[in-house]
Amino acid sequence: MTQVSPLKQAIEEICQEKNIPYDSVIATIEAALAVAYRKDFGEKNQNIVANFNVDEGTNRVWDVKTVVDDKLYDEYLEEQKRREEAEAAGKLEEYLEQKRAEEEAKRIAAVPAPATTDAAAPPTEEKPVEVAEERFDPKKHIALSEAKKLDKKHQLGDEIRTELFPPAAYGRMAAQTAKQVVIQRIREAERDTIYKEYKGREGEVLTAMVQRVEGRMVLIDLGRTTAIMPPPEQVEREHYRPGDRIKVFLSSVSITPKGPEIVVSRAHPEMVRNLFTVEVPELQNGSVQIKGIAREAGVRTKIAVFSDQKNIDPVGSLVGQRGTRVQTVISELGGEKIDIIEWSDDSVKYITNALSPAKVISIKLDHDHRSAVAEVKDDQLSLAIGKSGQNVRLAAKLTGWQIDLVGESGDSAKSSGADQKKTEGKSGEANEQKTEEPAATEPEPQETKPEITEAGKTDKPTETETEKPAELEPAKTDEPPTESK
C-alpha cells in the first residue's frame, strides 16, 4: 500500500473541513507558486504558470504564450509609439482620454446590430465583436513571425510553453506572498461554496443558534457560516441571547464584495407556513392548502386554509387532536396567537370567516373599490375590531378587501384595514356608545353619526341585511320568558 504524503493529507483535511473541491485547492497552490516565482525571479512580460506535484512535493514553472497574427503585433507597436510621443509632448492624458472616447464609440456602434431583432438574448451573446477588438498583450501573446523563429511548425492559436528554472530558493517575501495567496484563494473558494449551498435553500426554516448580538443586529450561527437577522426581521417581544437555539426562516442569500450575505427572519409570514407544513401531513401531501397568511409577528396571525376533498376538515387538520399541532407552532413562535379560518371563493363568506371570532350579521360589497361594509351585533363590535384594530386589520390583509365595521343599531366606527391608528381610536368610541345605547333612543345614535362616513349610511338599504337580521330576531326578543312568567 502506497503511503500518502503528509502534504497530501493536509490538503485533504482542508478540503474536508472547508468543504472545498480538491482540484480547487491544488489550483490555489499552483497560483501561489506562480506568484512567488514572479516575485523573486519573474520578468515584466512573462506569463508564469506553475504545475504542482502533490505526491512528490515539487513544482515546475513555465512561461506560456499564445501565437497571434502579426497584424495585432504591428498595431501594438504603433500604439506604443504614439503613446510615447504623447508622453514626450506632455499630452498623455489627452491621448488616453481620446482613446477611451474612441473605444466607447466603437462599443456603442456595435450595440444596434444585435437590437435589430426582438430576440435580444442571442445577439447580446454575440461576442465576436469583442474578439475582433482583441489586442496584443506582450505578457500573454507572441507574434506568428516570432514564433516561426522558434519553430517553423507553430500556427495561429498554438500555445508555446517555455520551462523556467528558479536560479535559487524562494525568498522570505515570496514565501509570505504565496502564503497570503493560498489563504485568500481558499477563503474565496469557501465563500463560493457557501453561497451555492444556501442560495438554493431560500424559503426553508433552519434550526440555528444565536451567536451574538451587536446593537440591534443579531448574528445567527448556521454551522458553517454566520447569518444576520436585521431589526425588521426580528419579533419585538422576543429577546435573543447568545447560545439560544431558535428556528429561523432563510429569507435571502446574496453575494457581496465581502462574501455571501445570508439574511434570516423570525417575522416572515412564510415561516408560519413552513412550521405548519412540518407538523401537518395533509399539507405535505397537498390534500390541504394554505391559501393566505396575514401576520403581525409576535402578536397574531390569521391563516386561510382550503381542501377540495369533502372528507377532510382543513381547519381541523391544522388544529390537530386537542390542538396539539397548532400548539406546537404557537410555542415555537413564543405564544403568538393563531386564527385558522376556512378559505372560500365566495367573498362574503371569506370575509365573514376572516372576521372571526366576531359573528357577522350581514356584509355589503363594493366590487369597484374592493371594499366591504360588515354589520355585527353591538356587543360584538369591539371583538370584530380587535385590540388596536388588529382583528379587522389582519382580516383586511388576508382577504385583500378594505373592511368597514358597522354596529347593528347604526352606531359604529369605520374600521379600515389600512388605517391602524384610526381603528384604535374608533374602537374606543364604539365601546363608549354601546354602554349608552340601552338608555338612548334611535335618533340619538344618528346625531353621533357625523363622524361616520358612508359606512353607516349604506348600512340600511342593503338587501342582505333584511334577511340575516330576521333570522336572528328570536334571539333578541325576551318576550317568551315574560309570557311564561
C-alpha positions in Angstrom: 0.0 0.0 0.0 1.4 3.3 -1.1 1.9 5.8 1.7 0.2 9.1 1.3 2.5 12.1 1.8 1.9 14.4 4.8 1.3 17.3 2.4 -1.5 15.5 0.6 -3.1 14.5 3.9 -3.0 18.1 5.0 -4.7 19.2 1.7 -7.4 16.6 2.0 -8.1 17.7 5.6 -8.5 21.3 4.4 -10.9 20.1 1.7 -13.0 18.1 4.1 -13.0 20.9 6.8 -13.8 23.7 4.4 -16.0 21.6 2.0 -13.8 22.7 -0.9 -13.1 20.6 -4.0 -9.6 19.0 -4.1 -8.8 20.4 -7.5 -9.6 23.9 -6.3 -7.0 23.7 -3.5 -4.4 22.4 -6.0 -5.1 25.2 -8.4 -4.8 27.7 -5.5 -1.3 26.3 -4.6 -0.2 26.5 -8.2 -1.3 30.1 -8.4 0.6 30.9 -5.2 3.8 29.3 -6.6 3.4 31.3 -9.7 3.1 34.5 -7.7 6.2 33.5 -5.6 8.3 32.9 -8.8 7.1 36.2 -10.3 8.0 38.0 -7.0 11.7 36.8 -6.9 12.7 35.8 -10.4 10.0 36.9 -12.9 10.3 39.4 -15.7 7.9 42.0 -16.9 6.4 40.2 -20.0 6.3 36.7 -18.6 3.1 34.8 -18.2 4.0 32.5 -15.3 2.2 29.2 -14.9 3.2 26.6 -12.2 2.5 22.9 -12.0 2.5 21.3 -8.6 3.1 17.6 -7.9 1.4 16.7 -4.7 2.9 13.3 -4.1 6.5 14.5 -4.6 6.0 18.0 -3.3 7.8 19.5 -6.3 6.7 22.1 -8.9 7.6 23.1 -12.4 7.3 26.6 -13.9 6.6 27.7 -17.4 6.2 30.9 -19.4 3.1 30.4 -21.6 2.4 32.4 -24.7 -0.3 32.1 -27.4 0.5 32.6 -31.1 -1.4 35.5 -32.7 -1.5 37.3 -36.0 1.4 39.7 -36.9 -1.3 42.4 -37.5 -2.1 42.6 -33.8 1.6 42.9 -33.0 2.1 45.7 -35.6 -0.9 47.6 -34.2 0.5 47.2 -30.7 3.9 48.6 -31.7 2.2 51.6 -33.5 0.1 52.4 -30.5 3.1 52.2 -28.2 4.9 54.7 -30.4 2.0 57.2 -30.4 1.8 56.8 -26.6 5.5 57.6 -26.2 5.2 60.6 -28.5 2.2 61.9 -26.5 4.1 61.4 -23.2 7.1 63.2 -24.5 4.9 66.1 -25.6 3.2 66.2 -22.2 -0.2 65.3 -23.7 -0.5 61.8 -22.3 -3.8 62.5 -20.5 -5.4 63.9 -23.7 -4.2 60.9 -25.6 -5.7 58.4 -23.1 -9.0 60.4 -23.0 -9.2 60.3 -26.8 -8.6 56.5 -26.8 -11.3 56.0 -24.2 -13.7 58.0 -26.3 -12.9 56.0 -29.5 -13.4 52.7 -27.6 -16.8 53.9 -26.3 -17.8 55.0 -29.8 -16.9 51.6 -31.2 -18.8 49.9 -28.4 -22.0 52.0 -28.9 -21.8 51.4 -32.7 -21.7 47.7 -32.1 -24.9 47.7 -30.0 -27.6 48.4 -32.7 -26.7 45.4 -34.7 -28.0 42.9 -32.1 -31.0 45.1 -31.4 -32.4 44.7 -35.0 -34.5 41.7 -33.9 -36.7 41.1 -31.0 -34.6 38.2 -29.8 -32.4 40.3 -27.6 -30.7 37.5 -25.7 -29.0 35.7 -28.6 -27.5 39.0 -30.1 -26.1 40.1 -26.7 -24.2 36.8 -26.6 -22.6 37.6 -29.9 -19.1 38.4 -28.6 -17.3 38.1 -31.9 -17.1 41.9 -31.9 -15.2 41.7 -28.7 -12.9 39.1 -30.2 -12.2 41.2 -33.3 -11.2 44.0 -30.9 -8.6 41.7 -29.2 -5.4 43.5 -28.6 -1.8 42.2 -28.4 -0.7 41.6 -24.9 3.1 41.1 -24.7 2.7 39.1 -21.5 0.3 36.5 -23.0 0.9 36.7 -26.8 3.6 36.2 -29.3 3.5 37.2 -32.9 3.4 34.4 -35.5 6.6 35.6 -37.2 8.5 35.5 -33.8 7.0 32.0 -33.1 8.2 30.8 -36.5 11.7 31.8 -35.5 11.5 29.4 -32.6 9.9 26.6 -34.6 8.5 26.7 -38.1 5.7 24.3 -37.2 3.9 26.9 -35.0 0.5 28.1 -36.2 -2.0 30.7 -35.1 -3.6 29.8 -31.8 -0.8 27.4 -30.7 0.4 27.6 -27.1 4.1 27.9 -26.6 5.3 26.7 -23.1 8.9 27.6 -22.2 10.0 26.0 -19.0 11.7 28.2 -16.4 14.1 27.2 -13.7 14.4 29.1 -10.5 18.1 30.1 -10.1 17.8 29.8 -6.3 15.4 29.1 -3.4 12.4 31.4 -2.9 13.0 34.3 -0.6 11.1 35.0 2.6 9.0 37.7 1.0 8.0 35.4 -1.9 7.0 32.7 0.6 5.0 35.2 2.6 3.2 36.4 -0.6 2.5 32.8 -1.6 1.0 32.1 1.9 -1.3 35.1 1.6 -2.4 34.0 -1.9 -3.3 30.5 -0.6 -5.2 31.8 2.4 -7.1 34.3 0.2 -8.0 31.8 -2.5 -9.1 29.2 -0.1 -11.3 31.8 1.7 -12.8 32.8 -1.7 -13.4 29.2 -2.6 -15.1 28.6 0.8 -17.4 31.6 0.3 -18.3 30.5 -3.2 -19.2 27.0 -1.8 -21.3 28.5 1.0 -23.2 30.8 -1.5 -24.0 27.9 -3.8 -25.1 25.8 -0.8 -27.6 28.3 0.7 -28.7 30.0 -2.5 -31.0 27.1 -3.4 -32.4 26.8 0.1 -34.2 30.2 0.3 -37.6 29.7 1.9 -36.5 27.0 4.3 -36.8 27.0 8.1 -33.5 26.2 9.7 -32.5 25.4 13.3 -29.7 27.7 14.3 -28.1 29.2 17.4 -27.8 32.9 18.4 -24.1 33.7 18.1 -24.0 37.2 19.4 -26.0 40.5 19.5 -24.4 43.6 18.0 -26.6 46.6 18.7 -29.9 45.9 17.1 -28.4 43.3 14.7 -28.5 39.6 15.7 -25.9 37.3 14.3 -27.1 33.7 13.8 -24.7 30.7 13.7 -25.9 28.3 10.9 -23.0 25.9 11.4 -20.7 26.5 8.5 -21.4 30.2 8.2 -23.0 33.2 10.1 -26.2 34.8 9.0 -27.7 38.2 10.1 -31.1 39.0 11.4 -31.8 42.7 11.0 -34.3 44.5 13.2 -37.2 44.4 10.6 -36.9 40.6 10.6 -37.0 40.3 14.4 -40.0 39.8 16.7 -40.2 42.8 19.0 -41.3 40.9 22.1 -38.6 38.3 21.7 -35.2 38.7 23.4 -32.3 36.9 21.8 -29.4 35.7 24.0 -26.1 34.1 22.8 -26.4 30.4 22.9 -30.2 30.3 22.4 -31.3 27.7 19.8 -34.1 29.0 17.6 -35.7 28.3 14.3 -35.3 30.9 11.6 -36.6 31.5 8.1 -34.0 31.7 5.4 -35.1 35.0 3.7 -32.4 35.9 1.2 -28.9 34.9 0.0 -26.9 37.4 -1.9 -23.2 37.9 -2.9 -21.3 41.0 -1.7 -17.7 42.1 -2.0 -17.1 40.7 1.5 -18.7 37.4 0.6 -22.1 35.8 0.7 -24.7 37.7 2.9 -27.4 35.4 4.4 -30.5 37.1 5.9 -32.7 35.1 8.2 -36.1 36.1 9.7 -38.3 35.3 12.6 -41.1 37.7 11.4 -41.7 36.5 7.9 -45.2 35.2 7.2 -43.9 32.2 5.3 -42.2 30.9 8.4 -45.7 30.1 9.8 -46.5 28.1 6.6 -43.3 26.1 6.9 -43.8 25.3 10.6 -47.3 24.0 9.9 -46.0 22.0 6.9 -43.7 20.1 9.2 -46.5 19.4 11.7 -49.4 18.7 9.3 -49.1 15.6 6.9 -52.2 16.9 5.0 -50.1 19.9 3.9 -47.2 17.8 2.9 -49.3 15.6 0.6 -51.3 18.5 -0.8 -54.8 17.5 0.4 -54.9 20.7 2.4 -53.6 24.1 1.2 -52.8 27.3 2.9 -54.4 30.0 0.7 -53.2 33.1 2.6 -51.4 34.3 5.7 -51.7 37.7 7.4 -49.2 38.1 10.2 -48.2 40.7 12.8 -45.2 38.9 14.2 -45.2 38.1 17.8 -48.8 39.1 18.3 -51.3 37.4 16.0 -51.6 35.5 12.7 -54.6 34.7 10.5 -54.3 31.7 8.2 -56.8 30.8 5.5 -56.9 27.1 4.6 -58.7 25.1 2.0 -59.3 21.4 0.9 -61.0 20.2 -2.2 -61.7 16.8 -0.5 -65.0 16.6 1.2 -63.9 14.2 3.9 -61.1 16.4 5.1 -61.7 19.3 7.5 -58.9 21.8 6.6 -59.2 23.8 9.8 -59.2 20.7 12.0 -56.2 19.3 10.1 -54.1 22.3 11.2 -55.5 22.4 14.8 -54.9 18.7 15.4 -56.3 16.5 18.0 -56.9 18.6 21.1 -55.0 21.4 19.4 -51.6 19.6 19.5 -50.5 20.7 16.1 -51.3 24.4 16.4 -50.0 24.5 20.0 -46.6 23.2 18.7 -46.4 26.1 16.2 -47.6 28.6 18.8 -44.9 27.5 21.3 -42.3 27.8 18.6 -43.5 31.3 17.9 -43.3 32.3 21.5 -47.0 32.3 22.3 -48.2 34.2 19.2 -52.0 33.8 18.7 -53.0 32.0 15.5 -56.5 32.1 14.0 -57.2 29.4 11.4 -60.2 30.0 9.1 -61.6 28.3 6.1 -60.9 29.9 2.7 -63.8 30.4 0.3 -64.1 31.7 -3.2 -67.3 33.5 -2.1 -66.1 36.9 -0.9 -68.9 37.3 1.6 -68.2 34.0 3.2 -64.4 34.6 3.2 -64.7 38.0 4.8 -67.2 36.6 7.4 -64.7 33.8 8.3 -61.8 36.3 8.4 -63.5 38.5 11.0 -63.9 35.6 13.4 -64.2 35.2 16.3 -66.7 38.0 15.8 -70.1 36.9 14.3 -71.1 38.9 11.3 -74.8 39.7 10.6 -74.5 40.9 7.0 -72.0 42.2 4.5 -72.3 44.6 1.6 -69.6 44.5 -1.1 -68.4 47.3 -3.4 -66.5 45.5 -6.1 -65.4 48.6 -7.9 -63.5 49.9 -4.9 -62.9 46.4 -3.4 -64.4 47.5 -0.1 -66.8 45.8 2.2 -69.2 47.0 5.0 -69.7 44.4 7.6 -72.5 44.6 10.2 -72.1 43.0 13.5 -74.0 43.0 16.8 -73.3 45.9 19.0 -71.8 43.7 21.7 -69.5 42.1 19.1 -68.2 45.4 17.6 -65.1 45.7 19.8 -64.4 42.0 19.3 -64.6 42.4 15.5 -62.3 45.4 15.6 -59.8 43.8 18.0 -57.2 45.3 20.2 -55.8 48.4 18.5 -57.8 47.4 15.4 -55.8 44.2 15.0 -58.5 41.8 14.1 -60.1 43.8 11.3 -56.6 44.9 10.0 -55.5 41.3 9.7 -58.8 40.3 8.1 -58.3 43.1 5.5 -54.8 42.0 4.8 -55.8 38.3 4.5 -58.8 38.9 2.2 -57.5 41.8 0.2 -60.6 43.8 0.9 -61.0 47.1 2.8 -63.4 46.3 5.6 -65.6 48.8 7.4 -67.4 47.6 10.5 -70.9 48.8 11.4 -72.9 48.1 14.6 -76.4 46.7 14.4 -78.0 49.8 15.9 -76.2 52.0 13.4 -73.7 53.4 15.8 -70.3 52.3 14.6 -66.7 53.2 13.9 -65.2 53.0 10.5 -62.6 50.3 10.7 -60.4 50.3 7.7 -57.8 47.6 7.3 -55.3 50.3 6.2 -55.8 52.8 9.0 -54.5 51.3 12.1 -54.4 54.3 14.3 -57.9 55.4 13.3 -59.2 52.0 14.1 -57.8 52.1 17.5 -59.5 55.4 18.4 -62.8 54.4 16.8 -62.9 51.1 18.6 -62.8 53.0 21.9 -65.7 55.3 20.7 -67.7 52.2 19.8 -67.3 50.8 23.2 -68.5 54.1 24.8 -71.5 54.2 22.6 -72.5 50.7 23.4 -72.7 51.4 27.1 -75.0 54.3 26.5 -77.2 52.8 23.8 -79.7 50.9 26.1 -80.8 54.2 27.6 -80.8 56.1 24.3 -83.4 56.3 21.6 -82.7 55.6 17.9 -82.5 59.3 16.8 -79.6 60.0 19.3 -77.2 57.5 17.7 -77.8 59.2 14.4 -76.7 62.5 15.9 -73.4 61.0 16.8 -73.0 59.8 13.2 -71.3 62.9 11.7 -68.1 61.1 12.3 -69.3 58.1 10.3 -69.0 58.2 6.6 -70.8 56.2 4.0 -70.2 53.0 6.1 -73.1 54.0 8.3 -75.4 55.2 5.5 -75.0 52.3 3.2 -75.8 50.0 6.1 -79.6 50.4 6.0 -80.6 49.8 2.3 -78.7 46.5 2.0 -80.7 43.6 0.7 -78.7 41.0 2.6 -79.4 42.7 5.9 -83.2 42.3 5.6 -82.7 38.5 5.5 -80.0 37.8 8.1 -81.2 40.0 10.9 -84.6 38.4 10.6 -83.1 35.1 11.4 -81.5 36.4 14.5 -84.7 38.2 15.8 -85.9 35.4 18.0 -82.6 35.6 19.9 -83.1 39.3 20.5 -86.7 39.1 21.9 -87.0 38.2 25.5 -90.9 38.1 25.4 -91.4 34.3 25.6 -89.8 34.2 29.1 -92.0 37.1 30.2 -95.1 35.5 28.9 -94.3 32.3 30.8 -94.0 34.3 33.9 
